[in-house]
Amino acid sequence: MKWLKVFCFILIVIMGNCTYLFAQEVQARVTVLSQRVSTTVDRKVFQTLQSQLNTFLNNRKWTNDKFSNQERIECSFIINIESMNEPNVFKSSLTIQAARPVFNTSYKAPLINFQDPDLLFKYQEFQPIEFNDNRVQGSDPLAANLTATLAYWVYIILGMDYNSFSPKGGETYFQKALNIVNNAPEARGISGWRVFDGLRNRYFLAENLTNTRFNIVHDIIYSYYRSGLDQMYESEDQARKNTLQALNQLFAFNKENPNTMFVQFFMQGKFQELSGMFKKAAPPEKSKAIELLTALDIVQAEAYKLALK
């Protein structure tokens, strides 16, 4: 029986190593801010919530693919609780950030830098944090709204990451995000999931990313990251040229489809990256970059002019 014990020991070691080698897909950091909530609420509740959400996001298997620790997608979720509307029901906003590495550099390029202003949810300390793609509504819509919203953004992050490495590589995950939209929790005060909940919400982003009329956006994502940023190590000139081409495509898309949410969503958080890339460009290329960037990112228009003058 000695050989059996040895075999079992080896098997345990192998399984342990496999667990180490193949990790979950996201390396998420959840932060719950509760300074605005009345001091009568026990702050320990928010610490517990933060811990549970970190476990939920980082321990769940979101895809069928195997990721090594080095391949995990770095992302952060900041839940800023604004008020407690009724016992255990919280009104908050959610800031989502995610990045992916640029080939042969230590630089992490932003994939997402977005604030979702409408997150109403119910939470009692130690309640189960669960999500089921086939039962998005759960048993309590207000409780389910928290995990549905986080799962939606994880799928958007996965879609953006996969798209940045492979043409239309993120299609599966954008469809999963759309499934959440179509089956989203419904209750008084819940918003952000429907066409009439404003022009910049979860509905419109998922619609933009799955609408076959807008297929060009997937080429733009791929071209910007894979043909643009990832080429900086080999040839800065070619990388700038490819990035400018992606921006040209985005400009044309925006002209044909004005006020589409995708354009604003894509451009957020890219000022430092793009101004740094085109600062060394030749005058004609720099002039074209200013023309495109000031049109695509109106909020940062003057900043681009100053940075690239």
C-alpha positions in Angstrom: 0.0 0.0 0.0 3.1 2.3 0.3 3.0 2.9 -3.5 -0.7 4.0 -3.2 0.3 6.6 -0.6 3.1 7.9 -2.8 0.7 8.0 -5.8 -1.9 10.0 -3.8 0.8 12.4 -2.6 2.0 13.0 -6.1 -1.5 13.5 -7.3 -2.2 16.1 -4.6 1.0 18.0 -5.6 0.1 18.0 -9.2 -3.4 19.2 -8.5 -2.0 21.9 -6.3 0.3 23.0 -9.0 -2.5 23.0 -11.6 -4.5 25.3 -9.3 -1.6 27.6 -9.2 -0.9 27.5 -12.9 -4.4 28.0 -14.1 -6.1 30.7 -12.2 -9.4 32.5 -12.6 -9.8 35.1 -15.3 -10.0 38.4 -13.4 -7.7 39.8 -10.8 -10.3 42.2 -9.3 -10.1 44.6 -6.4 -13.4 45.7 -4.9 -13.5 48.8 -2.7 -16.7 49.8 -0.8 -16.8 53.5 0.2 -19.4 54.3 2.9 -18.4 57.7 4.3 -21.6 59.3 3.1 -23.8 56.8 4.9 -25.3 57.8 8.3 -23.0 57.0 11.3 -25.9 55.0 12.8 -25.1 52.2 10.3 -22.5 49.6 11.5 -19.4 50.1 9.3 -18.6 46.4 9.7 -21.4 45.6 7.3 -19.5 47.3 4.4 -16.2 45.6 5.3 -18.0 42.3 5.1 -19.6 43.2 1.8 -16.3 44.3 0.4 -14.7 41.0 1.4 -17.6 38.9 0.0 -17.5 40.7 -3.3 -13.8 40.3 -3.7 -14.2 36.5 -3.1 -17.2 36.4 -5.5 -15.4 38.1 -8.4 -12.0 36.4 -8.0 -13.1 32.9 -7.2 -15.8 32.5 -9.8 -15.0 30.9 -13.2 -16.3 33.3 -15.9 -15.1 31.5 -19.0 -14.3 28.0 -20.2 -10.7 29.1 -21.0 -7.6 28.5 -18.8 -5.7 31.5 -17.6 -2.3 31.6 -16.0 -1.7 33.9 -13.1 0.1 36.3 -15.4 -2.8 36.4 -17.8 -5.5 37.4 -15.3 -7.1 40.7 -16.2 -6.5 43.5 -13.7 -9.6 45.4 -12.8 -11.1 47.4 -10.0 -14.6 48.1 -8.8 -15.3 51.1 -6.5 -18.8 51.1 -5.0 -19.4 54.5 -3.6 -22.5 54.3 -1.3 -24.4 57.5 -1.3 -27.3 56.8 1.1 -29.4 54.1 2.7 -32.9 54.6 1.2 -34.5 52.1 3.6 -33.2 49.4 5.9 -30.5 47.4 4.1 -31.2 49.1 0.7 -28.3 51.3 -0.6 -28.1 53.8 -3.3 -24.6 54.0 -4.9 -22.5 54.6 -7.9 -19.9 52.2 -9.4 -16.6 53.0 -10.9 -15.1 50.3 -13.2 -11.5 50.2 -14.4 -9.6 47.5 -16.3 -6.3 47.3 -18.1 -4.3 45.0 -20.3 -0.5 44.7 -20.8 1.1 46.2 -23.9 3.4 43.8 -25.7 7.1 43.8 -24.5 6.5 46.6 -22.0 5.6 47.0 -18.4 2.8 49.4 -19.4 -0.8 48.5 -18.8 -3.2 50.1 -21.3 -6.7 51.1 -20.0 -9.5 48.9 -21.4 -12.3 50.5 -19.3 -12.5 53.6 -17.2 -16.2 54.3 -16.6 -18.6 55.4 -13.9 -22.0 53.6 -13.7 -24.1 56.1 -11.7 -27.1 53.8 -11.0 -26.6 51.0 -8.6 -29.4 50.4 -6.1 -29.0 47.2 -4.1 -30.1 45.3 -1.0 -27.5 43.8 1.3 -27.7 42.2 4.8 -24.4 41.2 6.4 -23.3 37.7 5.4 -26.1 37.2 2.9 -25.0 34.8 0.1 -23.4 36.6 -2.9 -24.6 34.6 -5.9 -25.1 35.0 -9.6 -26.7 32.6 -12.2 -26.7 33.5 -15.9 -29.9 31.5 -16.3 -31.7 33.2 -13.4 -30.4 36.8 -13.4 -33.3 38.1 -11.3 -32.6 35.7 -8.4 -35.2 35.4 -5.6 -34.9 39.1 -4.6 -34.5 41.7 -7.4 -32.9 44.3 -5.2 -30.3 41.8 -3.9 -29.7 40.4 -7.3 -29.2 43.8 -8.8 -25.8 44.0 -7.1 -24.4 40.7 -8.5 -26.1 41.2 -11.9 -24.4 44.6 -12.3 -21.0 43.3 -11.3 -21.4 40.2 -13.6 -22.4 42.5 -16.5 -19.2 44.6 -16.1 -17.0 41.5 -15.8 -18.4 40.2 -19.1 -17.8 43.7 -20.7 -14.2 43.6 -19.4 -13.7 40.1 -20.8 -15.2 41.1 -24.1 -13.0 44.1 -24.4 -9.9 42.1 -23.4 -10.6 39.3 -25.8 -11.4 41.7 -28.6 -8.1 43.5 -28.0 -6.2 40.4 -28.8 -8.3 38.8 -31.5 -10.8 40.2 -34.1 -14.3 39.8 -32.6 -12.8 37.6 -29.9 -15.1 39.1 -27.2 -18.4 38.4 -29.0 -19.4 35.6 -26.6 -19.0 37.8 -23.5 -20.7 40.8 -25.0 -23.7 38.5 -25.7 -23.5 37.3 -22.0 -23.7 41.0 -21.0 -26.7 41.5 -23.3 -28.4 38.4 -21.7 -28.1 40.1 -18.3 -29.6 43.3 -19.7 -32.5 41.3 -21.2 -33.2 39.5 -18.0 -32.2 42.2 -15.5 -33.8 42.6 -12.1 -36.9 44.8 -12.0 -38.0 46.6 -8.9 -38.8 50.2 -7.9 -35.7 52.3 -8.0 -33.6 49.9 -10.1 -32.3 51.7 -13.3 -29.6 51.5 -15.9 -30.9 48.4 -17.7 -33.6 49.9 -20.0 -33.7 52.0 -23.1 -35.5 54.8 -21.3 -33.0 54.9 -18.4 -30.9 57.6 -20.1 -28.5 57.6 -23.1 -25.4 56.3 -21.3 -26.3 53.1 -19.5 -25.8 49.3 -19.5 -28.5 48.8 -22.1 -27.0 51.1 -24.7 -23.4 49.8 -24.2 -24.4 46.1 -24.6 -26.6 47.1 -27.6 -23.7 48.9 -29.3 -21.4 46.0 -28.8 -23.8 43.4 -30.1 -25.6 45.3 -32.9 -24.5 43.8 -36.2 -24.8 47.3 -37.8 -22.0 48.4 -35.5 -19.5 45.5 -36.3 -16.8 48.1 -37.2 -16.4 48.8 -33.4 -14.8 45.4 -33.0 -12.3 46.1 -35.7 -11.5 49.4 -34.0 -10.9 47.8 -30.6 -8.6 45.2 -32.2 -6.7 47.7 -34.4 -6.2 50.2 -31.6 -4.6 47.7 -29.2 -3.1 44.9 -31.3 -2.0 46.9 -34.4 -1.4 50.1 -32.5 -0.2 49.9 -28.9 1.3 46.4 -29.2 3.5 47.6 -32.1 5.1 50.4 -30.1 8.0 48.2 -29.2 8.8 47.2 -32.7 8.1 50.5 -34.5 6.7 53.6 -33.0 6.1 55.1 -36.4 4.0 52.1 -37.6 2.2 52.0 -34.2 1.2 55.6 -34.5 0.1 55.1 -38.1 -2.1 52.1 -37.1 -3.5 53.9 -34.1 -4.4 56.9 -36.3 -6.2 54.6 -38.7 -8.2 53.1 -35.8 -9.1 56.7 -34.7 -10.1 57.5 -38.3 -12.4 54.5 -38.2 -13.9 55.6 -34.9 -14.4 59.2 -36.3 -16.2 57.8 -39.3 -18.4 55.6 -37.1 -19.2 58.5 -34.9 -20.2 60.6 -37.9 -22.5 58.0 -39.2 -23.9 57.2 -35.7 -23.8 60.4 -33.7 -24.1 60.2 -29.9 -23.5 56.5 -29.8 -22.4 55.4 -26.3 -19.5 53.3 -27.5 -17.4 56.3 -28.7 -17.5 58.0 -25.3 -17.0 54.7 -23.5 -14.0 53.8 -25.6 -12.3 57.2 -25.3 -12.5 57.6 -21.5 -9.2 57.2 -19.7 -7.0 57.4 -22.9 -5.8 61.0 -22.7 -2.4 60.3 -21.2 -1.9 57.3 -23.5 -2.8 59.1 -26.7 -1.2 62.5 -26.0 2.1 60.6 -25.1 1.9 58.5 -28.3 1.5 61.5 -30.6 3.7 64.0 -28.9 6.7 62.7 -30.9 4.7 62.5 -34.2 5.7 64.4 -37.3 3.7 67.7 -37.7 1.2 66.4 -40.4 0.5 63.3 -38.3 0.2 65.3 -35.1 -2.2 67.8 -36.7 -4.4 64.9 -37.9 -4.3 63.4 -34.4 -5.4 66.7 -32.8 -8.3 66.9 -35.4 -9.5 63.4 -34.5 -9.0 63.5 -30.8 -10.6 66.9 -30.2 -13.7 65.6 -32.1 -13.9 62.2 -30.4 -13.1 63.4 -26.8 -14.7 66.8 -26.5 -14.3 66.9 -22.8 -10.5 66.7 -23.2 -10.3 68.7 -26.4 -8.4 71.7 -25.0 -6.1 69.4 -23.1 -5.2 67.5 -26.3 -4.4 70.9 -28.0 -2.1 71.9 -25.2 -0.4 68.5 -24.9 0.2 68.2 -28.7 1.0 71.8 -29.6 
